[in-house]
Every structure is written in C-alpha cells, then in structure tokens.
Amino acid sequence: MEKAKISSIQLFVLMVLFEMGSALLVPLAIDAKKDAWLAILIGMVVSLVLLLVYHKLYWYYPDLLPTEYVQKILGKVAGTILALLYIFYFMYDASRVLRDFGEMLLSSAYPETPLFIANALLMLVIIYMVRKGIEVIGRSGELLFMFMFSLSVVGFILIVVSGLIDFSNLQPVLEEGLMPVLKVALTQTLYFPFTEVIVFTMILPYLNNPKKAKLTMMCATGLSGINLILTMLINISVLGVDLTARSQFPLLSTVQTIQVADFLERLDVFFMLGLVIGIFFKISILFYAAVIGTSSLFKVQSPSRLAYPLGLIVLFISMSIASNFQEHIHEGMKVAMYVVHLPLLVIFPILLLLIAFVKNRKKTTG
C-alpha cells in the first residue's frame, strides 16, 4: 500500500461520483416502466445491507486490502484465486464503463471519431491520475464534485422552468403490481450501481478516520440513490416511458428538450461534461483498485509501474467486449448480473464474513 490517507469527505465525494457515474447515462430500471424510480429505491435499500457486510469485513481487517485478507480468511491458495477474480472484475467493470463513455461521446458529439481514439484518450488521463495515487484522486473528486452538483441543480431548475414535466407520465403507480418492480430491483439496480461500491473496500484502509467509514458509505449511497431516483422521475415525466426505454442516453435526450425564452437551448454539451466527470472517476477508482490489488498480490514494490500495462488491457477489453452498443448493454444488464455480479458482490462477501466471524470468535474465546 502507498503511504497515503484520504478524509471521510473525500470518500463520500468519490462514492457519490462513482455510483452516479455511468448510471446517469442509461435508462436505469426501465424494465419496471413507470415504477423505475421505485425499483431504484428498493435496490438502494437492499444494497445498504450488503454495505454493512463489506464494512464488517473491513472492521475485522482494517489495515489490510481485501486481496490480502481473503488469503487470511480462506487460506493462501483459495484466497489468491478469489483475489485474482476480484482484480479481473475491477478491470472488466472499468472496461465496461470506458465503453459507455466512448459510445456516448461518439453518438452525441463526435460521430466520425474512431471508438478506439475516444477510449484511449480518456484512459491515458486515468493512467496519469492513478499513478499519482489515491490522495490526488480524492482531491480531484472534491474539486469536480461541486462543478457536477452545480450543473445538476441548474439543469433541474431549467427543466422545471421550461414546463416540460408531465406527472401523468408517472401514473398509475404499481400498475402491474409489486412483483415486476421487485424483480428489476433484485436483478438489476441492486448490482448496478449500488453494490459495485465493493470496490471501495480497496480504498477504506486509506481512510484517515476509520470510525466514520460506515456512516460515510451509508450517506453516499443514500444521496446517490436519491439523485438517480430524481433523474429517472424527470426522464419519464418529460419523455414518457416508451421514449425513455428507446433512448440510448435518456438524460441527454431530456436535456436536449430544454428551451427557455427561445434562446436558451442545446444545453446537452454542458451536461455531457457532468457525465464525463462521473464516468472518469468511476473508471479511475475501479482501475486504481485493480492496480493496488495486483501490486499487493504479486508483491510489486511500486504500484505505479503496473498502471500502463493494466491500462492497455482495460482499453483493449473495452474495444472487444461487444461488437455494438446494443450487445454491450445486453451483456451488462442480462448476462453479467448473474455470472459476475451475483457471486462476487453478494454470495462471496457474505460467505467471507461468515468465515471471518467464526475465525475471529475462536480467537476471542481462545
């Protein structure tokens, strides 16, 4: 581990930016139709339980990275295999978000630019920042969070002033009952974006005040959830369910409809900046976790040396992950949820906590 510390405020800011990241882009929980906001709310509430699991593991091993304490819990061989799985997951998730960024940029602003160029430029900046360490990531997050928050407030005011909101698009609530909403919550929104914060277990050992970890994580998830609920409520009330579902990037479509006093329009460029900031930090945190996880697992003295080779791997995975954007979204929302997210974000952490509980109980009683 590098000798660095971040404050609880920096952790809070990074978590909010991370959770909102690519989740603002896509029509989140749209399979629940008008009740998408409710599916996000349920997913957020259930994720708080898993957040307590992640925090308890950190509480048992406050000075160790997860790649180190899984070896203490499971033994050297099984622990190393699981640690490798998590490192691969962080890189895979980073490549998925990088692909989201490239597709958004190309479809919205630079249709003639090759996807590789867009992804490579962002990856170079991320590699540079990750090489500087967690303190630089934390301070950058504090600085850009205020800019993104200001954009959100201005955007909300402009949408309200434009008179675009039609609450009838949100009615009736629970038209098809509660079961479809629960299904979406437990198969989609629980994992994306809420339990993806398992990546922060790689950053918690750098926290300068460990006692504030639980409250900070809970508050960050709560604020992110409220923001995502508001975003989907606005998208559906402005565009309607059908248009929101058909749109690749509904938030951008919503912002494009803003027109105030016949001169304030085409504001989507400003909001693309906000989306890019969120995506930038989400990839940076996932990539940073992969770099320090790899360095701790293979005893590499200088983690920054790994940034370039691992960055290239993330870049090439983002290019080869799917042949088009529809395939990429299908893989993320339907395949990865069960194959990757369910075992790594839910099943394994609970099993690890049970084993750690038994082992630590033996120590205290022995």
N, C-alpha and C positions, 0 to 999 in steps of 0.2 A: 504493500500500500504506500502511496505517496504521503508525505507528511503535510497534510492539508486539512483544513476544517471549514465547514460551512455553517451558517446560522440557521435557526429554525425558520426564519422569514424566507431565506433563500431556498430552503427545502420546500416550503409552501408554494412559492412562486414557480419553481421548477415542476412541481407536481401538477399545478393548475395548467401550465403551458403544455405539459406532456399529455394530460388527459383530454384537453380540448384539441390539441394538435390536428391530427387527420380526421377526428370525429366530427369536426365542424364542416368538413368537406362533403361527406357522403350523406345520403338520405337515411340517417340513423333510425333503426327500428321501424322503418316504413312498412314492413310486413304486418305491423299492428294497425296500419291505416290511420284513422283519426286519433287512435289512442296511442300513437307512437310516444308521446310525452310520458304516458303512464308506464309504458314498458321501460323507458329510460329511468324513471323514478324507482321502479321495483328493482331493476338491475343494480342501481346505485346502492339501495338499502341492503340488498343481499351481499354486495361486494364489501360492505363495511364489516361483515362477519369474517370474511376471508382476510381483510386488512388486519384484524385482530390476530389472526393466525400468523401472518407474516411478522407482525410486531412482536409476538410472543417468542418466535424463533430468534429474532434479533435480541430480545431481552435475555434469553439463555446464553447467547454468544455475542455480546456487544462489541467485542474488539476484533471479531473475525468476519471475513467476507463469506457469503453463502457458499462459494466454491470451496472454502476451507472447512466450514462447519458441517457440510454434508458428509465429508470424509470422517469427521469425528462421530457423526450420528450413525452412518451406515457402514463404516469401515473403509479402508483405503481403496479397494477395487471398485465396489459398488458406488462409493461416494465420488470417485473420479469420473466414472461413466455418467452419473447424474449431473455432475458439474459441467461436463462437456456438453450434455444435452441442453442445459440452460444457456451456455455460451452460444451454441448453434441457434437456439431460439432467439436470443437477443439480436444476433446478426440477421436472421431470417426476418424478424419483425422490422428491423431497421431498413432492410431492402424493400419490404412491402410499402413502408411509409415513403421511401425515396421514390418508388414507382408512382405512388399517389401524387407526389409533388410534380414529377415530370409530366404526367398526364394532364394535370390541372394547368400547368404553365403552357403546354402545347395547345390544348384545346381552347384556352381562354385568351392567350396573348401572342404566342409565337408558333403559329401552325406550320411554318416552314423549317423550324429548327429541329434537328435530329434529337430524339429522346436521349440518346447517349450523352450528347453535349450538355443538355439541361441537368441531367443527373450528375454528371462528372463535375460540373462547376460547383454545385451545392456540396458534393462530397468532399471536394478539396478544402472548402471553407470549414466544414465539420472536422476534417482531419486536423487542420491547423488548430482549431479551438480545443479539441480533445487532447492534443499534445501539450497544451498549456496547463491542463489539469482542471480539477473539479472546482477550485476557487474561482477561476476565470469564468467557467460555465455558470456558476452561481451568481457572480456579479453581473454578467451579461444578461442573465434572466431577470434580475431586479430592474435593470435599466429598460429592457424592451417590454417587460410586462405592463408598465404604465402606459406605454405607447399603444399596445394592443387593447388594453382596457379602455383607454380614451376613445379609440376607434369604435369599439363595441357600443359605448354609451351614445356617441354621435350617430351611429347607424340606427340604433333603436329609436332615438328621437326623430330622425329623418323619416323612418318608416311610419311612425305614428302620425307625424305632421302631414305626410303625403296622403293619408287617408286610405291606405292600401289594405288595412287589416279588416277581414270579414270573419267574425266569430262563428257565423253559421257553418263555415267550412269545418269547424271542430265538433259539430253536433251531429247526431246524438253521441253522448259518451257511452262507451261499452256497448255499442250497437250489436256486436256479435258475441257478447258475454266476456267473462274474465279469462277463460282458458287460452284463447289466441294471444292475449296480451302477456300472460304468464309464460307461454311457450317462447315468445320472442325475447322476453326478459332473461329467461334462463338458458337460452341457446345463442343469444347474440349480445345484448347490451351488458350482461354480466361480465363477459370476457373483453369485449371491445366497447369502450376503452377502459373500464374500471379496474379489472384485476390485472391488466397489463402493468399496473404500478408495482408488481412484484419486482420489477427491475430496480426499484428504489431500495430494496434490501441490499443491493450492492453499494449504495451510497450512504445508508444510515450509519455505518461505522465512522464516517467523516463528520458526523453531526457534533457540534461543539457542546450541545446540551441534550444528552440522550433522554432526559426525563420528559422533554417536550415532543418527542418523536410521535407518540400515539395521537395526541391532540392535533398536532400539525397535519398528520396524514388524514385524519378524520375530517378536519375543516377543509382541507384542499379538495378532497373527494366531494364533500358537500357543495362547495362553491362551483366546482366543475360540473357536477350534476345539474345544479340549478341553471347554469349558463346553457348547457346542452338542451335542457327541457325548454327553456325560453326560445332558443334557436329553432327547435322543431315546431313549437307552437306558432312562431312567426312564419316559418316556411309554409306550413299547412294553411294557416289563416290567410296568407297572401296568395299562394299559388294554387291551393287546393290539393287534395290527396293525390289525384291522378298525375298532375303535372310535377309534383314533388317526387313521386315514385319514378317518373320517366326521366327526370333531370339527372345528369351525371353529378352535377355540383349545385344542389338546390339553393344553398346560401348565396352563391354568386348570382343565380337567376333572380332571387328575391331582391338583392341589392340593385340589379340592373333595372328593376321596375321603379326605383325611386325617382320621383320627378317633383321638385318643389319650385313653385313660381316660374315655371317654364324656362329656367336657366340652370338649375342645379340637378344634373343628371349624369349618367355614365360614371358612377362612383365606384364601380366594381374594381378598378385598379387599386384604389386605396385599401379596399378590403382584402384584395389578394395579398397585399403587404402583411396584413394581420395574419392571414392564413399561413403565409410563408414563414413567419416568425414562429408560430406554433409547431409547424412541421419541422423546422430547423432544430428546435430544442428537443422534440421527440426523438428524432434520429440521433442527435448528439448524445442524449442520455443513454439510449439503447447501445450505441456504438461505444461509449465510454465504459459501460458495464461489460461489454464483450472484451474490450482491451484489458481492463484491470483483472477481469476474471481469468483470461488467458495467461496474463503475466504471473498471477498468483499460483495458478495450477501448474505451470511449467517452470516456475522459479526464475522468471526473466527479471533481471535487476532493474532495467529501465523500461517501464511500460510504454513510453512514447515511441520506442523503436517499432512496436507492433502496429502502430496506427496506419502506416502506409500499406503494408501487405493485407491487413484485415479490411482496410477501406476499399482496396481494389476488389476483394472478394464480395463485399456488400454491393458494390457498384455492379459487378457482373451478375450477381444473383438478381438484382433489381431489373436487369435487362432480360434475363432468361426465364424469369418467374412465370410469365404468361405471354401468349402471342398477341393479345389485345386487352383493352381495359375491361371489357365485359367478363372475359375469362379470369382476369386478375381479381375482380370483385367477387365472382362466384367462388373462387378458391378461398378468398379471405372470409366470406360470410357463411359458406356452407361446409367446406372441407376442413380448413384449418381449425375451426371452432372445436371439432370433435377429435381430430387427430393430434393437434398441438395444444390448444388452449385448455381443454378439459383436464388432461393428465398433468400438464406442467403448472397450471395456475390454480387448480383445485385439489386434485387427488394427491399428488406428491407432497405438497406443503402440509396437508392435513396428516398424512402418514408420518412425515418427518417430525411434526410437532408431537404426535403420539409417542414415537420412539424417544424423542428428546425428553419428554415428560417422564417417561419410565426411567430413563438413564439418570436424569437429574434427581429423581425421587430416591433412587437407590443410593446415590452419593450422599444425600442429606440424611437418610436413615442409617446408612452405613457409617 
